[in-house]
Amino acid sequence: MKPQSDVAEFLAYRPLRAPQGDRTVLLHPPPVLIPAVVQRNIAGKAESAPAAGMPFDGEWLREARGEFVRAALAWTGRYTDIGWADHLSEQAACGRAPLLLAGHQTEMFHPGVWFKNAVLAAAARSVGGLGINILIDGDSPKTTAVRVPTGVDGRPVVLSVFPDRSASGLPYEEQFVRDWECFQGFADRVHELIAPLVPATMVRDYWTLVRSRAAENRHLPWSLAQARHMLEGEWGWRTLEVPQSVVCDLPGFAAFAVFLWSRAETFSCIHNRVLAQYRRIHRIRTDARPMPDLKRHDDWWEAPFWIWSADEPKRRRIQIRRAGRCIQISDGVSTLGYLREDDFAGAAAWWGDLRRKGFKIRGRALITTMWARMVLGDMFFHGIGGAKYDQVTDAVMYEFFGFRPPEFGIASATVRLPVAADRLASVPPADPRELRQKMRQMIYHPERFLRPDDFSDAERERVSAIVAEKRRWVQTPKTPNNAAERHRAITEANRKLGELLAREREHSMQEIAAAEERARDAAILSSREFAFCLYPESYLREFFESQLQSLTRRSYPGE
């Protein structure tokens, strides 16, 4: 077990936040340092492999990497030309060229997430390596709707548009197109809504590609991803892609899973201890963040894997129990099988047999990135959310495997809809909080807003008398005997003085309502969370190209 002080190093607070300005980026490490990080990771993995406690030799590691690259080639080759990758993938598969990775859910994400894909392509090119993006299709989205801003009587609102009859609650992997009429008309519905704000978006051209892919595979999330990846190819981003579902069915991943299951108690204890320390450092009170603890029930230990079947695609948690020299695997309902601990060949065979029966085992986020960073690739690029939770992954890897984890990159961006700048620059923003504070001052300190020139001589004398009476009571020390009388006197003085500010108070209320309305409009138009297909294609492409020039300046041998 590693010293807790060492583990805390990985969990320290990092001030990661989305870039605040429009068309700005967060990229760490800086582009100039990425090649050095890649080389450190390669050297560190070579030194640490024997210390990991895994009975996997270098040949096994190369095979796991090779089967992953071959799977990505096969997947990407289904829908786009990959002739450029033939030689490079062969070099990356055997470790003679760097392999850079990223990953995200198979959905219509915002441009800040898409920037990560652009960085992956440019970074891989800068080091003469191969970039592969893992499509995380084992997660279950809360909704499949796309948020679309539109204008109603000049006021922006956000509406939800579904590309298909909702299949929320199912893993992405299980989401096939159900309502073809709804699916076919998605782009037209979105265009009609957003046209008053952004007349020329890429949604129709993008959806033409999505429809062509869905006609072949009928799978909604995969079609979304393949169409987006085809656009990236048109823009010159050279990467491969492969779903997490494919990765988790490879023999190497099965062996890795059984290795962890054979040590489920140790892994669970380290996992939960690291999470507790992370929550203390970051002052997190809920047990669900950044991820839930692994549970124990009697002698059953939860492992960070999901399982479901094609017949019942509801995710359940893998449970492990030791039975002599074997481990018993369960989905919490029934036993799935027994395996001898560290029987990696048997694991692959059992895994394949289970798959043929319709069962699917998928790693959760921590396992997915651990496998990708520790075995498959030489550098992984996260967004801000992934970078935060992978601090936990770093600490778990350090304590469980006994070596320093490879460094990861962080890439994110803020790109607002092009309508935002024009609409928001026309009127200087007013802060509703400041206006509400002013209103409060008018209620409790009305004398500060009274102007002597607004009153006649007689009225000024009356106002002065009320103010003097209030000041006398304010300056009178509060005691148990005078508290009630003092309060009534001050309140009555405020009421009388406030009556003289009726017009100003009405104007302030109108100002607050207008400021709150404008703040609401600004929150909608300034959001960075709208799907990339709601932007003009030329607008996004120009942004990505301008930001990635620094990454593409470094050439590699053979260019």
N, C-alpha and C positions, 0 to 999 in steps of 0.2 A: 504494500500500500504506500502511495506517495504521501509526503508531508502535506498537510492541509494548506500551509502557506504557499506551497508550489501550485497546488490546485487552484487556489484563489487567484493566482496570476491570470488564469484564463477567464475568470469570471468577473474581473474588475469592470466597473462601469465604463462604457464607451459612449461618448456623446454623439450617437448616430441619429441623424434625423434627415428627412427628405430635403433636398435642396429647396430653398424658399423662393428664389427668383425664377421668373419664367425663362425657359430655355437654358437652364443651368443644370450641372451634373455633379454627382458625387462619384469619384473613382479613386479607389485605394487598393493597392499601392499606385502611385503615379505611373504613367505609362513607361517612363524611362527605367523604372525599377522592376517591371514585370519579368523580364528575362532573368534577372538575378534571383527573384523569388522562385521561379520555375526550377532553376538549377539547384537552389538550396533544397527544395522539396525532393528532387530526384536523388540528391546525395543523401538526404536524411532518411528517405525510405529504404535505400540500399543498406544503410548502416543499422537500421532499427528492425528490419524484418526478422532476424533471428531472436531479437529480444521480445517479440510480441507474444511469445508463448504459444504460437500457432504452429502445428506440425506441418506447415506448408513450405515447401522449398521454392527456390527461385523459378523453377520450371513450372510449378503450379501457378504461381503468380503471373508469369508470362502467358500461360494458357488462359487464365481468367480474363486478362486484359485483351488477349487476342480474340476470344469468343465474343467479348463485348463489342470490339471494333467491327468484327464481321457481322454481328447482329445489326449494328447501326448502318453498315453498308447495305445490307439486304433490305432493311426497312426504307431507307431514303431512296434506294433505287427503284422502289415501287412507283414513285410518282414524279421523279425528276432525274435529270442527267447527273451522274456522279463520276464521269470519266476523269474529271480533275483529281479525284481522290484515290485513284488506283494505287499509284506508287506511294503517296503520302500515308495512306492507311496501312499499307504493308509495313512501312517504317515505324509508324506509331504502334502497331500491334505488337511488335517485338521489342519495343523500347528504344529504338534507334532514333526516334523523333518524339518530341514532347506531345503529350495528350492533355488538352485543356477541356474542362467540362463546365456546364451550367445546368440548371433545371428549373422548371416551373410547371404549374398546373396547365392542363390543356383547355384554355379558355381565351376569350377575347380580352386580353389584359391591356393596361394603359401603357402609353409610350415610355414611361419610366422603367417599366419591366422590360419592354422591348429593347431598350438601350443596352440591357445586359447581354442580349443576343448579339448586338452589334459589337460590343466590347469583346465577346468571346471570339467572334470571327476575326477581328482585327488583332487581338492579342495572339491568337494561334498563328496568324500570318507573320507577326513580328518575331516570333521565336522559331519559325520554320516548322511548326507543329500542326496538329489536327485538332479541330474543335468539334465536340459532340454535345448536343443539348438533349438532356433527358426529360421526356414528357411525363410529368407526374400524374398518372391517370389512376392511382390507387386512392386518392383523396375523394371525399364526398362534398360537393359544393352545397352551400346553404340555399342557393338559388341559381337557376340557369339564365335568369333575365339579364338583359343589358340595360343599363341606365342611360337614357337618352334625354338631353336637354332640348327644350322647345320653347317657343314664344307664344304666350296667350295674352292678347291685348297689350303687347309690348313688354310683358313681364315674363322672365324666364321661369320655367318649372322643369322638373325632372320626372319623366315617366319611365316605367319598366316595360321593356319589349322582350317577349320570349321568342327565341328562334325555333322553338318546338314546344309541343305540349310538355309541361313541366315534368322533369324526372328528378327533382331535387331529392336528396337522401340516398341516391344510388351513387356508387363510385363512378368516376368519369369513364372507366373502362367498360361499364355496363350501359352506357347511354347511347342507344341506337335511335335513329330518327323514327318518331312515332307518328307525327302528323305532317305528312308531306306538303299539304296545302299551306299550313302555317309556316313550315320551313322554307318553302319556295318563295313566299311573299315577305320574308323577314326584311330584306334590304329595302324594298319599296316602302314598307311601313316606317322603317327608321329614317329613310331619306325624307319622307313627307314631314316627319316631326322636326327634324333638325334643320331643314332647309331655310327657315326664317333666320336662323342664327349662323349656320355654316352652309352656304348653298352648294359648294363643291366638295363633297367628301369622297373617300375611297370605298365606301361601304358597298356600292353596287358592283364595282370591278372585283373587289375582294370576294363578294358573295358568289359571283360567277365561278370563281375558282373553288369555293367551298362546295357549291352544288355539283361541280364536276367530280370532285373527290367523293362526295356522299353517294353519287350515283353508282360508284364502284364499290365502296366499302360499307355504306349505310350507317356509318358510325359518326355521330355528330362531333365529339371532341377531337377525334383523330382528323376529321375533315377540316375542322377549324385550324388545327396545327399544320397540316400539310399545305393548305392554301397559304397560310402566313409564311411558311418556309419557302414556298415557291416564289413569293414576292421577294424574300430575302435573296434568293438566288438571282432574280432579275436585277437586284441592286448591287450584286457583286459580293454578297456575304457568303463565303464558302465554309459551310459547316455540314455536319451530318446530324441526324436526329434519330432517337429511338425511344419508345415508351418504357416507362418503369415496369409495366407488366411483362414486357419481353425480357428486360434485364433480370427480373426476379425469377424467371423460369430457366435461366441459364444454370448449368451444373455448378459453376463456381460460386454463385450466390447461395445455392442450396447447401454447399459445404460450409460456407461462412455462417449460415443460419444455424446449422447443427452444432458448429463449434461454440456459438453463443448459448444455444439451448443446453448444451452439456454443462455449462457454467451459469445457469440461469439465476441461482441464488446469489452468487457473487456479483454478477452483472446488475441484478435488481438492486442490491444493497448499495452499490457504488452509484448507480443511476439516481436513486432517491436521495442519497447523501449529497451528491453534487447539486441536485435541484434545490434542496433545503438551503445549502450555502448560497446558491445563486439568488434565491428569494430574499435571504437576509441582506445580502449586499445591495440588492436593487430595491429593497423595501416593498416587496410584493406580498400581498396578504392572501391572495387566492391560490388554492392548490392546483388550479388549472393552467397557470402560466409559469413559464413559457410552454410547458407541456405537463400533463398529469403524471403523478407518481405511478410506478408499476405496483400493482396490488399483489397481496399474498392472501391465499385462502387455505387454511390448514397447511398441507405440505405441497400445495400447488403454487407455482411462481409464474406471474404474468411475464411474457416476453414482448418486446416492442414490435410485434408483427400483427397484421390483420389477416383474417381468413374469411372467405365466403364461398358460396357455390353458385354456379350459373343458374340453378333452379331457385335459389334463395339468396339474391345478391345483397344481403344485409351484412355489413362487416361485423365480425366477432373477434375477440381477443384470443390470441394463442396462449395456452396454459401449459406449463411444463412441470412434470413431477419425476423425481428420480425413482427408478425401480431396479435396485441392484446395480449391475453394470450397464443398465439400459436407461433410456429416458422415455417417458410416456408423454405423448403429445395429444392435447385436447383442444377443442374450440370452446370449451366451457359447457358444452352440451353432451358431446360424446367423444370417445377416444378415436383419434385419427390413426394412431399407429404407435409402434415401439421401434426405437433405433438404438443400437449400441453406441455409446458415447464415442465421439470422434470417428465414427464410421462414415467417412465422407463419400466413398464410392457407393455405399448402401444408401446414403442420403439422397444422392442424385437419382438413383433408381426409384426409391420410394416417392420422391418428389414428382417424378414423371408419371408414376402410376396414379398418384393422387390427382394430378392435373387431368389425366385421361378420364378420371371419374367425375370431372367437373369442378373440382376444388381449386381455389386460387389463393396462394399465400403471398402477401406483399409486405415489404418492410415499411415501417412508419418513417417519418421525416428523419429522425436521428439515425436510423439504420441506413437509410438511402444515402445520405451524405457521408456517413462513416465509410460505407462500402466504396462509394465513388472516390472519396479523397484518399483513403488508406490503400486501396488496391488498384482501382481502375485508372485514375488519372494522376496528372502531375501538378495541376492547379485547378481549383474549383472557384467559380464566380457566383457570389450570392447577391441578392438584393439586401435591403436594410433588415427586413424581418428575418430572413434566413441567417444573416450575419449575427443577429442577436441570439437566436436559439442555438446556433452552432458554437457559441461560447460554451454551452453545456456539453455539446458533442466533443469539443476539444478537451475539456476537463475529464469526461468519462474515458476517452481514449487514453489520455495521459495516465490516469489511475488504473484503468483496467489492463491496458496492453503494456504499459511501462515505458513508453517513449513519447517524445514531443510530437504532436500532430503536425501534419503539413500546413503551411500557411494558406489561407484562402483570400480571394479578392472580393471587393465590394463595389458594385456598380448600380447606380440608380440615377434618375433624371426627373425633372419637372418640366413638362411641356403643357401649357394651357391651350385651350382652343383659340384659334386666331381671332375669334370674335371678342375675346375678353379684353384685350388691350384697348380696342376702339370704344367698347361700351363703358368701360370703367374709367377711362381717362377724361370723359366728357364732363363729369361733375366731381370735384374734389370730395373724397370720402369724409364723412363725419362719423365720429365714434359714438355709438349709442350709449356706451357706459359713461362717457363724459357728460353727455346731455342729461342722462338720468341723475347723475351726481349734482348737476346744476339745479334740476328740479327739486331734489332733496334739500339743497341749500335754500331755495326759495320758500320751502315749507318751514324749515327750522331756523332760518336766519334771513327773514324777508327784509329786514332793515338794510341789508347790504345791497339790495337791488333798487331801493327807492331813490329817485332823483329829486332833489328839492325844487328844481325848476319846473317840475310837473304839477306843483301844488300852489294854491293861493296862500296868502300870508296866514289866514285863519287855519287853513288845512295843515300848513307847515307846523304851526304851534301845536295842533292836536297830535300830529304824527310824532313831533319831538317829545310830547308828554308820554305817549305810549312807549316810545323807545326808551325814555328815561326810566319809566316804571319797570320795564322788562330788565334793563341793565341793573336796576337796584336789586331785583330779585335774583338775577344770575350771580351777582356779587355777594349775595347773602349766603353764608355757609348753610348747607343743608343739615337739618337735625330731625330727629324723630318727631318733634313737636310741630315743625313747620313744613315738613316734606310735602304733605298734601296741598296745603295752601300755596306753597311756592310753585308746585307743579301746575296748579290751576291758573295762577297768575301768569306764568310764562306762556302757557298754552293759549290763554285768552289774548295775550298781547300778540302772539304769532298769528292768531286768527284775524284780529283786527287789521294788522299790517298786511296780511296775506290778501284781504279783500281788495286792497289797493293795487294788487299785482295780478288781478284776474285776467287782464288782457295778456300780460307777459307770460303767465302760466299757460294759458290756452295756446299761445304761440309756441312755447317750449314743448308742449305735448305734441303739437303738429310736427315740430322738428324731430322729436324722438321717433314718432311713427314713420316719418320719411327716412330717417337714418337707419332704422331697423329694416325697413323695406329695401333700402339700398344695400345694407350689409347682407341681407338674405340673397339679393341678386348677385352680389359680388361673390358670396360663398359658392353659388352655383357656377357662375362663369369662370371663377378662378380655380375650380377643382382640377387636380391633376389625375383624377381617377377614371376619367372617361375612356372607353375602349379605343384602341388605336384606329379602328376602322371609321371612327367619327371625324377623323381629321382629313384634310386634303393630302393626297399622297405626296405631292411635290413639297409640301410644307414639312412633313416629317423626314422625307429623304434628305432635304437640304440640311435640316438640323443634325441628323446623324452624321452626314458626311463632314460637316464643319467641325463636329466634336471629335471625330475619329482621325483627323489628319495627323495628329501627334502620334497615334498608334501605328499608322501605316507608313511613316517615314523610314522606319528601320527595315531594311531589306534583309533577305535571308539567302543563303547560297542557292544558286540556280535560278534566281529571279531575273 
